[in-house]
């Protein structure tokens, strides 16, 4: 809310939103324009102590307070626990929509009409198969290869199967790559899982829906037809919606940074998978599961929480870089846990997770530090209930995030301000050193 003093200041400044900066080194004063609550870092380059001075740079490790782009895809209000895709609340989308409908929304900017949705679902369904050479490529991995590494390699390899993808300036070419990536990602993920399990690969069943087809490729054995349980199918669809996009996170920034070189989208998405491979990003729910297993029983929770306060333990799945309130995705996932456990059997870890959350939320130590459960806290329990090894957890994250990555890549490609990413550095090394021959060192 704008205060009276703020209005008076703006009026005195001719109605402009700006920042007045005095460089105490020179005594000069500069006016820097404020747009959308931000200032342009390049505006600080004019602040110099001499003509040959490079000018001021901004220093922001990990980009914690730097906007790298303008985007209309995802909005997060971390203080109030709000997540929206293209203006639609995540609660509404999970309640009323399907993952493929949300993917369309992210990529094209609007919810589809019935005809558009039918065509979109058909297009994705008809592109679920991968070239047989991709199957052979996956067969070259060791029997114990990490599924995420296999997914990373196979998605990058797709660029060699679709050389037309390099023509990123053509709208039709961009659209078909989006369809291919969303369609083939579950197939590649399921193939990686089956390879890791030493089981024969299962081809897509295009009579099934998107999540049902994935479950079929994962779990079908000798039956003539795999019939996914609708409760599992819906829970998986909701998980996919929740993970579809999340603003400029590590993997999305990787997609945009690599994509800024105008490389094909398969290579850019592979960069996102590489970022998601890291334990601080895609592996967080695995850490939650291991924490719950280590606690073992509800009786050990008080001692564990005391260990957290003393710095001897880490409370995984609580707190978030963005959210300073309850992560809305965690609340939605919690609602679907019962459906999954009804089909697969209740996890003994659920009681520990529920009691741990209750005790932490009743403790001012954690509440005052805004340590609320995040999306990783309960998602690992669903994956465990589905019988997935922890190595598959980041793969399950990558499947739905593909739609967000593509939407971000497309937005970046069409951004008139986009240039190849090239952050600055503050050089701290030696200067002007004379080379010394090896025998004199």
C-alpha positions in Angstrom: 0.0 0.0 0.0 1.3 3.4 -1.0 1.6 5.8 2.0 1.0 9.6 1.9 4.7 10.3 2.3 5.5 8.0 -0.6 3.0 9.8 -2.8 4.5 13.1 -1.8 8.0 11.9 -2.7 6.8 10.7 -6.1 5.1 14.0 -6.8 8.3 15.9 -5.9 10.1 13.6 -8.3 7.7 14.4 -11.2 5.7 11.2 -10.6 8.7 8.9 -11.5 9.6 5.8 -9.6 13.4 6.1 -9.2 16.3 5.6 -6.8 18.7 8.5 -6.1 22.2 7.2 -5.4 25.1 9.3 -4.2 28.6 7.8 -5.0 30.6 8.9 -2.0 33.8 8.2 -3.8 33.2 11.1 -6.2 30.3 13.0 -4.7 28.2 12.5 -7.9 24.5 11.8 -7.7 22.7 9.4 -10.0 19.0 8.7 -10.6 18.2 5.1 -11.3 14.8 4.1 -12.6 12.6 1.6 -10.7 10.5 -0.6 -12.9 8.3 -3.5 -11.4 10.1 -3.1 -8.1 13.6 -3.6 -9.7 16.5 -1.5 -10.9 18.7 -2.5 -13.8 22.2 -3.6 -12.9 23.6 -2.0 -16.0 22.4 1.4 -14.7 25.2 1.2 -12.1 27.9 0.9 -14.7 27.7 4.7 -15.1 29.1 5.1 -11.6 32.8 5.4 -12.1 35.8 7.1 -10.3 37.5 7.7 -13.7 36.8 7.5 -17.4 38.7 4.3 -17.8 37.0 2.7 -14.8 34.8 -0.3 -15.7 32.0 1.0 -13.5 30.1 -0.6 -10.6 28.8 -4.2 -10.8 26.3 -5.8 -8.5 27.5 -8.9 -6.5 24.8 -11.5 -5.7 26.0 -15.0 -5.1 23.4 -17.6 -6.1 21.2 -14.8 -7.5 19.3 -14.5 -4.2 18.0 -11.0 -5.1 18.6 -10.7 -8.8 15.9 -11.0 -11.4 17.3 -12.6 -14.6 14.2 -12.4 -16.8 10.6 -11.3 -17.1 8.2 -14.2 -17.0 4.4 -14.6 -17.0 4.5 -18.4 -16.3 4.7 -18.9 -12.6 4.0 -16.6 -9.6 5.0 -17.4 -6.1 4.2 -15.4 -2.9 6.4 -17.1 -0.4 5.3 -15.1 2.6 1.6 -16.1 2.1 2.2 -19.6 0.6 0.8 -18.8 -2.8 1.6 -20.6 -6.0 0.0 -19.8 -9.4 0.5 -21.0 -12.9 -0.5 -18.3 -15.4 -2.6 -16.7 -12.7 -4.5 -19.9 -11.7 -4.1 -21.1 -8.2 -2.3 -24.5 -7.7 -5.3 -25.6 -5.5 -7.8 -25.0 -8.3 -5.6 -26.7 -10.9 -5.0 -29.8 -8.7 -8.7 -30.0 -7.9 -10.1 -29.6 -11.4 -7.5 -30.1 -14.0 -5.2 -32.8 -15.4 -1.5 -32.7 -15.9 -1.6 -32.5 -19.7 -4.2 -29.6 -19.5 -1.8 -27.8 -17.1 1.1 -28.5 -19.4 -0.9 -26.9 -22.2 -1.6 -23.9 -20.0 2.1 -23.4 -19.1 3.3 -23.7 -22.7 0.5 -21.7 -24.5 -0.6 -19.3 -21.8 -4.3 -20.2 -21.7 -6.4 -23.2 -20.6 -7.4 -25.1 -23.8 -10.8 -25.4 -25.2 -12.3 -28.9 -25.4 -11.2 -29.3 -29.0 -7.7 -27.9 -28.3 -7.3 -30.3 -25.3 -8.4 -33.3 -27.3 -5.9 -32.5 -30.0 -3.1 -31.8 -27.5 -3.7 -35.1 -25.7 -3.8 -36.9 -29.0 -0.6 -35.4 -30.2 1.2 -36.2 -27.0 -0.1 -39.7 -27.0 1.0 -40.4 -30.5 4.6 -39.4 -29.7 5.2 -41.6 -26.7 7.3 -44.1 -28.5 11.0 -43.6 -28.9 13.3 -44.7 -31.7 14.6 -48.2 -31.3 18.2 -46.9 -31.4 17.3 -45.0 -28.2 16.4 -48.3 -26.6 19.7 -49.8 -27.7 21.5 -46.6 -26.3 19.9 -47.2 -22.9 21.0 -50.8 -23.1 24.6 -49.7 -23.1 24.4 -48.4 -19.5 25.7 -50.6 -16.7 23.1 -52.7 -14.9 23.5 -50.5 -11.8 23.5 -47.1 -13.6 21.6 -44.4 -11.8 18.2 -43.8 -13.5 18.7 -40.0 -13.5 22.0 -40.4 -15.3 20.3 -42.5 -17.9 17.5 -40.0 -18.3 20.1 -37.2 -18.6 22.0 -39.1 -21.3 19.0 -40.2 -23.3 17.3 -36.8 -23.4 20.5 -35.2 -24.6 20.8 -38.0 -27.2 17.4 -37.1 -28.6 18.9 -34.0 -30.2 20.7 -36.3 -32.6 17.5 -38.0 -33.6 15.7 -34.7 -34.4 18.2 -32.4 -36.1 15.4 -30.2 -37.2 15.1 -29.1 -33.5 18.0 -26.7 -34.2 15.7 -24.5 -36.2 14.4 -22.8 -33.0 13.2 -19.7 -35.0 10.4 -21.7 -36.6 7.2 -21.8 -34.4 6.0 -25.1 -35.9 9.4 -26.7 -35.2 9.3 -25.4 -31.6 5.8 -26.8 -31.0 6.6 -30.3 -32.2 9.7 -30.5 -30.0 7.5 -29.5 -27.0 5.1 -32.4 -27.8 7.9 -34.8 -28.3 9.6 -34.0 -25.0 6.5 -34.2 -22.9 5.4 -37.4 -24.6 8.8 -39.2 -24.5 10.0 -38.2 -21.0 7.8 -40.8 -19.2 8.9 -43.5 -21.7 12.6 -42.7 -21.1 12.0 -42.6 -17.4 10.2 -45.9 -17.3 12.9 -47.5 -19.5 15.6 -46.3 -17.1 13.7 -47.8 -14.2 13.2 -51.1 -15.9 16.9 -51.2 -16.9 18.0 -50.5 -13.3 15.6 -53.3 -12.1 16.9 -55.8 -14.6 13.5 -56.2 -16.2 12.4 -56.2 -19.9 11.4 -52.8 -21.2 7.6 -52.2 -21.7 6.4 -50.2 -24.7 3.8 -47.4 -24.3 0.1 -48.3 -24.3 -1.5 -45.4 -26.0 -5.0 -46.6 -24.9 -4.1 -45.4 -21.4 -3.9 -41.8 -20.1 -0.7 -40.0 -19.4 -0.1 -41.1 -15.8 -1.7 -44.5 -16.4 0.6 -45.2 -19.4 3.6 -44.4 -17.2 2.5 -46.8 -14.5 2.0 -49.5 -17.2 5.5 -49.0 -18.5 6.9 -49.2 -15.0 4.9 -52.1 -13.5 3.4 -54.3 -16.3 4.8 -57.8 -16.1 3.1 -60.9 -17.8 -0.5 -59.6 -17.8 -2.0 -59.0 -21.3 -3.1 -55.5 -20.3 -2.1 -53.4 -17.3 -5.0 -51.6 -15.7 -3.8 -48.8 -13.4 -5.8 -48.2 -10.3 -7.6 -44.8 -10.8 -6.6 -43.7 -7.3 -2.9 -44.1 -8.1 -3.4 -42.6 -11.5 -5.1 -39.5 -10.0 -2.5 -39.1 -7.2 0.3 -39.3 -9.7 -1.4 -36.8 -12.0 -1.7 -34.3 -9.0 2.0 -34.9 -8.2 2.8 -34.1 -11.8 0.8 -30.8 -11.6 2.5 -29.8 -8.4 5.9 -30.3 -9.9 5.2 -28.8 -13.3 6.9 -25.4 -12.7 8.3 -23.4 -9.8 9.7 -20.1 -11.1 13.4 -19.5 -11.6 14.8 -22.5 -9.6 18.2 -24.1 -10.2 17.1 -26.4 -13.0 14.9 -23.8 -14.7 17.7 -21.3 -14.6 20.0 -24.0 -16.1 17.6 -24.5 -19.0 17.4 -20.8 -19.7 21.1 -20.2 -19.4 22.0 -23.1 -21.7 19.1 -22.3 -24.0 20.3 -18.7 -24.3 23.1 -20.0 -26.6 20.3 -21.0 -29.0 21.0 -24.7 -28.7 18.3 -27.2 -29.5 15.6 -27.7 -26.7 16.8 -31.3 -26.0 20.2 -30.1 -24.9 18.7 -27.3 -22.9 16.3 -29.7 -21.1 19.2 -32.1 -20.5 20.9 -29.2 -18.7 17.8 -28.9 -16.5 17.9 -32.6 -15.7 21.6 -32.3 -14.8 20.7 -29.6 -12.3 17.9 -31.6 -10.9 20.2 -34.5 -10.4 21.8 -32.7 -7.5 20.8 -33.7 -3.9 20.0 -30.1 -3.0 17.3 -29.9 -5.8 15.8 -33.2 -7.0 17.1 -35.4 -4.2 15.6 -33.5 -1.3 12.7 -36.0 -0.8 15.2 -38.8 -0.6 16.8 -37.0 2.3 13.4 -36.8 4.0 12.8 -40.5 3.6 16.2 -41.3 5.1 15.6 -39.0 8.0 12.2 -40.7 8.8 13.9 -44.1 8.6 16.6 -43.0 11.0 14.1 -41.7 13.5 12.5 -45.2 13.5 9.7 -44.6 15.9 7.4 -41.9 17.2 9.0 -42.2 20.6 12.3 -41.0 19.2 10.9 -37.7 17.8 11.4 -35.5 20.9 15.0 -36.5 21.1 15.5 -35.9 17.4 14.0 -32.4 17.6 16.3 -31.6 20.5 19.2 -32.7 18.3 18.0 -30.4 15.6 17.9 -27.5 18.0 21.4 -28.3 19.3 22.8 -28.5 15.7 23.4 -32.3 15.9 20.6 -33.2 13.5 19.0 -31.7 10.3 15.3 -31.4 9.9 14.8 -32.3 6.2 11.7 -31.3 4.3 11.1 -28.2 6.4 11.7 -24.7 5.2 12.2 -23.4 1.7 14.3 -20.8 -0.1 11.1 -19.1 -1.3 8.3 -20.1 1.0 8.2 -18.5 4.4 4.8 -20.1 5.1 3.3 -23.5 4.6 4.2 -24.8 1.1 0.8 -25.1 -0.6 2.1 -28.1 -2.5 2.8 -30.0 0.7 -0.8 -29.5 1.9 -2.2 -30.9 -1.4 0.1 -33.9 -1.4 -1.0 -34.8 2.1 -4.6 -35.1 1.0 -3.7 -37.8 -1.6 -1.5 -39.9 0.7 -4.5 -41.9 2.1 -5.6 -42.8 -1.5 -2.2 -44.2 -2.3 -1.9 -46.1 1.0 -5.4 -47.5 0.5 -4.1 -49.2 -2.7 -0.5 -49.9 -1.8 -0.7 -50.3 2.0 0.1 -47.8 4.7 3.8 -46.8 5.1 5.0 -47.2 8.6 6.8 -43.9 8.2 3.5 -42.0 7.8 2.9 -41.9 11.6 6.4 -40.7 12.2 6.0 -38.0 9.5 2.6 -36.9 10.9 3.8 -36.7 14.5 7.0 -35.0 13.5 5.1 -32.3 11.7 2.7 -31.8 14.6 5.4 -31.4 17.2 7.5 -29.1 15.0 4.5 -26.9 14.3 3.7 -26.7 18.0 7.3 -25.6 18.8 8.1 -21.9 18.6 11.7 -22.7 17.8 10.7 -24.0 14.3 7.6 -21.7 13.7 9.6 -18.5 14.5 12.2 -19.6 12.0 9.4 -20.2 9.4 10.3 -23.9 9.1 7.1 -25.3 7.6 6.8 -28.6 5.6 7.6 -28.2 1.9 6.7 -30.3 -1.1 9.5 -32.8 -0.5 8.2 -33.8 3.0 5.4 -36.0 1.8 6.2 -36.7 -1.9 8.9 -39.3 -0.9 6.3 -41.3 1.0 4.1 -41.6 -2.1 7.1 -42.7 -4.2 8.0 -45.2 -1.6 4.4 -46.5 -1.5 4.6 -47.0 -5.3 7.6 -49.3 -4.7 10.2 -46.9 -6.2 13.8 -47.0 -5.2 15.1 -43.7 -4.0 17.2 -43.4 -7.1 14.0 -42.9 -9.0 12.8 -39.9 -6.9 14.5 -37.2 -9.0 13.3 -38.9 -12.2 9.7 -38.6 -11.0 10.4 -34.9 -10.5 11.9 -34.5 -14.0 8.9 -36.0 -15.8 6.4 -33.2 -14.9 9.0 -30.4 -14.7 9.6 -30.9 -18.4 6.5 -28.9 -19.3 7.7 -26.0 -17.1 11.2 -26.2 -18.6 9.7 -26.1 -22.1 7.4 -23.2 -21.3 10.4 -21.2 -19.8 12.6 -22.1 -22.8 9.9 -21.0 -25.3 9.4 -17.7 -23.3 13.1 -17.1 -23.3 13.4 -17.8 -27.1 10.8 -15.1 -27.8 12.1 -12.5 -25.4 13.5 -9.5 -27.3 15.8 -8.7 -24.4 17.3 -12.2 -24.3 21.1 -12.4 -24.9 23.4 -15.3 -24.3 23.9 -15.7 -20.5 27.2 -14.4 -19.3 27.4 -13.5 -15.6 30.2 -11.2 -14.4 32.8 -12.1 -11.8 34.9 -10.4 -9.2 38.4 -11.5 -9.9 40.4 -12.4 -6.8 43.5 -14.1 -8.2 47.0 -13.0 -8.9 47.9 -10.4 -11.6 50.9 -9.9 -13.9 53.1 -12.8 -12.9 56.2 -13.8 -14.8 56.4 -17.4 -16.1 59.2 -19.4 -14.5 60.7 -22.4 -16.3 60.0 -25.7 -14.6 63.6 -26.4 -13.5 63.6 -23.1 -11.5 60.3 -23.7 -9.6 
